Amino acid sequence: MVMQSARQVLDDYRMIQEGDHVLVAVSGGIDSIVLLHVLHTLSSEQSFSVSVGHIDHGLRGEASELDSRFVQNVAAATGLPFLRKILTPADLAAHKSHGREGAARNARLDALKTLANEVGATRIALGHSLDDHAETILYHLIRGAGPTGLRGIPPVRLPFIRPLIRVSRANIHAYAVAHSLAWREDATNADVTFARNRIRQHVLPELRLINPRITETLTRNADLLTDLDEATGFLVREKLLQVMLTRNEEPFSLSRDKLAKLPSPVLRLVLREGIRHVRGNLDGISLAHIDAVRDLVTSSKGHGELFLPDIRIRRQSSVLEMLSEPVDSPDSWSLPVDLGETQLPDGDKILSLKIESIVDVDLDSIRANPWIEAADADAISFPLHVRTRRPGDRFVPLGLEQSMKLKDFLINESAPYYDRDRIPLLSDRQGIIWVAGMRLSDTVKLTDQTQRVLVMRMKGVR
């Protein structure tokens, strides 16, 4: 049954062509061992070549090393090339925004791509089964995914292919026993701190008491959602074409007026497709992000800007622009500053500080530019620091006599939500004296007695 199913899936999805080189991802677990056995058997029948790729997460000490030796021995016994890559903390840190499980998964996929390039493989085979497919659907459902997420695991997303996606875990086990295959058990599979393990060990068994064929039911629903999602996507792409002002130019521009006339559900889908068009994918984009862009479109304000993962979206009057940029909010930072120029950690921003006599300062020019500000130098408690915001920050905005929460100030000033953690704050020993680009503190304002002026200028802003 396993071999028949694999042949059918390979044929249905045209996963492997004659002459392809397939890197089989082998962890040493039963699924990957059966996958290797099946593809090695079919390779001569369908004229493709096979190599073995193993990713060592380096997280299980001696057990990880034993896994690697085991897989290497399996490859040697079958006469197949063996490639191994050990993941480093830096590899995992590159994907930290996707959580512990997501970071490990994405780092592993990147490592497999690296190995495939080394050996010239055109396909990377993964050992996901029918049960993995059902577990992923439930995992996405619990996390609040929409129709695309509820499609589960795609059989093909090149270069990755999943020949066992229609085979149950029980049949995989029966195949391994029938062919006297050896495999290693991963102790982390019993660790219920991982969400997928909890679903596997607790949620699905309970659901099987209600519906013994819950796995098949979930995957059948996923197939229906796949058809619905693809049909909806076709119609939405047609609608996107109607609101485009530019197609492949940067920035990618859409007509705000046409967008605003769309029903809200359609507007969400069109904006989502626009973001996909610019980024190439929707990884890290949530419904909250889409709704924030929708609010930007429908706002009565003529201008606005949002920073989403790897994309900047701005509204300029009747035009909505999308720019592909690595603009994730930076980690918090703080650094001391002195007179002169200081390069900030965030992008190309430079903070310039200069003390001048009040008679030499062009106050009219300063008031006309939000990125230049003037403070009474003798009212400041030096030394100065520039930093990003922290929980509990308070600020005395110019014109008020008492402090308020910085969070409330930013909300009142309609600072873009995704930009608030990026705003440079210039502080002295007493607190924040300038929310750059927005407001001076009333505690350091110019008065009739001011003699020396600290001129603060933020350069490199757009």
Secondary structure, DSSP 8 states (H G I E B T S, - for coil): -HHHHHHHHHHHTT---TT-EEEEE--SSHHHHHHHHHHHHHHHHHT-EEEEEEEE-S-STHHHHHHHHHHHHHHHHHT--EEEEE--HHHHHTTGGGHHHHHHHHHHHHHHHHHHHHHT-SEEE----HHHHHHHHHHHHHTT--TTGGG-S-SEETTEE-TTTTS-HHHHHHHHHHTT------GGGG-TTSHHHHIIIIIHHHHHHH-TTHHHHHHHHHHHHHHHHHHHHHHHHHHHHHHBS-SSSSSEEEEHHHHHTS-HHHHHHHHHHHHHHHHSS-TT--HHHHHHHHHHHH-SSSEEEEEETTEEEEEETTEEEEE----------EEEE-SEEEE-SSTT-EEEEEEEEGGG--HHHHHT-TTEEEEEGGG--SSEEEE---TT-EE-BTT-SS-EEHHHHHHHTT--GGGGGG--EEE-SSSEEEETTTEEBGGG---TT--EEEEEEEES--
